[in-house]
Amino acid sequence: MRVHRFLPVIQVAVALPLAAQSLARGASLVTYRIAPSAVDPSVHRFDEPHFIVFDSTARADAPLLLFLPGTGGRPQNASEFLIAGARQGYRVIGLEYVDTPAVQQICPRNPDPDCADKVRRKRIYGDDATSLVDDRPEESIATRLTKLLLALDRDHPGQGWSRYLKDGKLDWTQIAVSGLSQGAGKRMQKTGRALCVDSGSRGPVAGKIPRRGGKPPAGWPTRDGLALS
């Protein structure tokens, strides 16, 4: 019987900004800050820099840890968490994305029971699932991450960024996802080697980031093998 192993659920509640001098700790850490518009000129808003950090001595097959900030957040504000991930052997990307208005600002009074799912589908994939938010396809999380990985692979071909893409699309089997508040609300689950994200923790991140977790919850609707709720 085939046994599937899953990338972890990572919950984030509080991540404090890192003092500038702390970035220098560990000479093998490499950081990049790249504006979304620098890799995709069609982007004109939500253009705070993506925060990328990794250990130059990490294994060639290191998984990618994607972090999604909360509403109105900036990737660099979670730099302590992102650097902790890099020290655990991940390549880490804190992604700038369209994070306002949040789902909880839109859907509580909306009679459509699928309101939250539609908003998240549009925000993550760029699907034209609802008119409640004006997110454009090029602003979606999937598109922004894909464009960033392509640019990183082009500018730093020896660092292995292309391994998180397959046939020009994101290879979610190589990506773990984490988030704060709304970012954690973008719960994703991949069947096979799964990834999922949830919120609910109320304290700061402590200890090591686990490399593997248990089975994800069953019964979530899927799209191309990736399920959202």
C-alpha positions in Angstrom: 0.0 0.0 0.0 1.4 3.4 -1.0 1.9 5.7 1.9 1.7 9.5 1.2 3.8 11.9 3.2 2.7 15.5 3.6 4.4 18.8 3.9 3.4 20.5 7.2 0.6 22.7 8.3 2.3 25.8 9.6 0.4 28.2 11.8 1.5 31.8 12.4 0.0 34.3 14.8 2.8 36.8 15.6 6.0 37.5 13.8 8.1 40.5 14.9 10.2 42.6 12.5 13.8 41.6 12.5 16.4 44.2 13.5 18.6 45.1 10.5 21.8 43.8 12.2 20.2 40.4 12.7 20.0 39.8 9.0 23.8 39.3 9.0 23.7 36.4 11.5 24.8 33.3 9.7 27.1 34.2 6.8 25.5 31.6 4.6 22.0 33.2 4.5 21.1 35.0 1.3 18.2 37.5 1.1 16.5 39.2 -1.8 13.8 41.9 -1.8 12.1 42.0 -5.2 9.1 44.2 -6.1 6.3 42.4 -7.9 6.4 45.0 -10.7 10.1 44.3 -11.3 9.2 40.8 -12.5 5.8 41.6 -14.0 5.3 45.2 -15.4 1.5 44.6 -15.5 1.4 44.8 -11.7 0.6 48.4 -10.5 -0.6 47.9 -6.9 0.2 45.8 -3.9 3.8 46.3 -4.9 5.7 46.0 -1.6 8.8 43.8 -2.1 8.6 40.0 -1.9 11.0 38.8 0.8 13.2 35.8 -0.3 15.7 34.1 2.0 17.6 30.9 1.9 20.8 29.3 3.2 23.3 29.0 0.4 24.4 25.7 1.9 20.9 24.2 1.7 20.4 20.9 -0.2 19.7 21.2 -3.9 16.3 19.5 -3.3 15.3 21.8 -0.5 11.5 22.4 -0.4 10.0 25.9 -0.8 8.2 27.5 2.1 5.7 30.1 0.9 4.5 32.7 3.4 1.3 34.9 2.9 1.1 37.9 5.1 -2.2 39.0 6.8 -4.4 41.9 5.7 -2.4 45.0 5.1 0.8 43.2 6.0 4.2 43.2 4.4 6.4 40.1 3.8 9.4 41.7 5.4 7.5 42.1 8.7 7.6 38.4 9.1 11.3 38.2 8.5 12.1 36.4 11.8 9.7 33.6 10.8 11.0 33.5 7.3 14.7 33.3 8.4 13.8 30.6 10.9 12.4 28.6 7.9 15.6 29.2 6.0 17.6 27.9 8.9 15.5 24.7 8.9 16.5 24.0 5.3 13.7 25.6 3.3 14.0 28.1 0.5 11.6 30.8 1.7 9.4 33.3 -0.1 7.3 35.9 1.7 4.9 36.9 -1.1 3.3 40.3 -1.6 -0.3 39.8 -2.9 -3.7 41.4 -3.0 -4.8 41.2 0.6 -7.6 43.8 0.9 -10.4 43.7 1.3 -10.3 40.5 3.4 -12.8 37.7 3.1 -14.3 38.6 6.5 -14.9 42.1 5.4 -16.8 40.9 2.3 -18.7 37.7 3.0 -20.4 37.7 6.5 -23.5 39.5 5.2 -23.4 38.0 1.8 -26.2 35.4 1.2 -24.0 33.2 -1.1 -22.8 30.3 1.0 -19.8 29.9 -1.4 -18.8 33.6 -1.1 -15.5 32.9 0.8 -14.6 30.1 -1.6 -15.2 32.3 -4.6 -13.2 35.2 -3.2 -10.3 32.9 -2.4 -10.4 31.2 -5.8 -10.2 34.6 -7.5 -7.4 35.8 -5.2 -5.3 32.6 -5.4 -5.9 31.5 -9.0 -7.2 34.6 -10.7 -10.5 32.8 -11.6 -13.3 35.1 -12.6 -15.4 33.5 -9.8 -16.9 36.7 -8.3 -17.3 40.4 -8.8 -17.1 41.1 -5.1 -13.3 41.8 -5.4 -11.6 43.5 -8.4 -8.5 41.3 -8.3 -7.1 40.8 -11.8 -5.6 37.5 -13.1 -2.1 38.8 -13.1 -2.4 39.8 -9.5 -3.3 36.3 -8.3 -1.1 34.5 -5.8 -0.3 31.7 -8.3 0.7 34.1 -11.0 2.8 36.3 -8.8 4.7 33.3 -7.4 5.2 31.8 -10.8 6.5 35.1 -12.3 8.8 35.5 -9.3 10.2 31.9 -9.6 10.8 32.4 -13.3 12.7 35.7 -12.6 14.8 34.1 -9.8 15.7 31.2 -12.1 16.6 33.6 -14.9 18.8 35.9 -12.7 20.2 33.1 -10.5 20.3 30.0 -12.6 22.4 28.0 -10.3 20.1 28.3 -7.2 17.5 25.8 -8.3 14.4 27.9 -8.4 13.0 26.1 -11.4 12.5 22.9 -9.4 9.3 24.5 -8.0 7.8 24.7 -11.4 6.7 21.9 -13.7 5.8 22.6 -17.3 5.6 26.3 -16.4 3.2 25.8 -13.6 3.7 25.7 -9.8 4.6 22.2 -8.6 2.8 22.1 -5.2 4.4 18.8 -4.3 7.6 20.9 -3.6 5.9 23.8 -1.8 4.7 24.2 1.8 2.5 27.1 2.6 2.2 29.2 5.7 0.4 32.4 6.5 -0.7 35.0 9.1 -4.4 35.8 9.7 -5.9 36.2 6.2 -2.8 34.6 4.7 -3.4 31.6 6.9 -7.1 31.7 5.8 -5.9 30.8 2.3 -6.0 27.1 3.2 -4.6 24.9 0.5 -4.4 21.2 0.4 -2.7 19.1 -2.3 -3.5 15.4 -2.5 -0.5 13.2 -2.7 2.2 15.1 -0.8 -0.2 17.7 0.6 0.1 21.2 1.7 -2.4 23.1 3.8 -2.6 26.3 5.8 -4.8 27.2 8.7 -5.1 29.9 11.3 -6.1 29.7 14.9 -2.9 29.9 16.9 -2.8 32.9 19.3 0.8 32.9 20.3 4.2 33.6 18.7 6.0 31.0 16.6 8.3 29.0 18.8 10.7 26.1 18.2 11.5 24.4 15.0 9.4 24.3 11.9 8.5 20.7 11.3 9.6 19.1 8.1 6.6 16.7 7.9 3.1 16.7 9.2 0.1 14.3 9.3 -2.7 13.7 6.9 -4.7 16.7 5.9 -8.5 16.9 6.5 -10.6 15.0 4.0 -13.6 16.1 2.1 -12.4 19.5 0.8 -13.4 20.3 -2.8 -10.6 20.2 -5.3 -9.5 22.0 -8.4 -6.6 20.5 -10.3 -5.8 18.4 -7.3 -5.6 21.5 -5.0 -8.5 22.1 -2.6 -9.5 25.3 -0.9 -11.7 26.2 2.0 
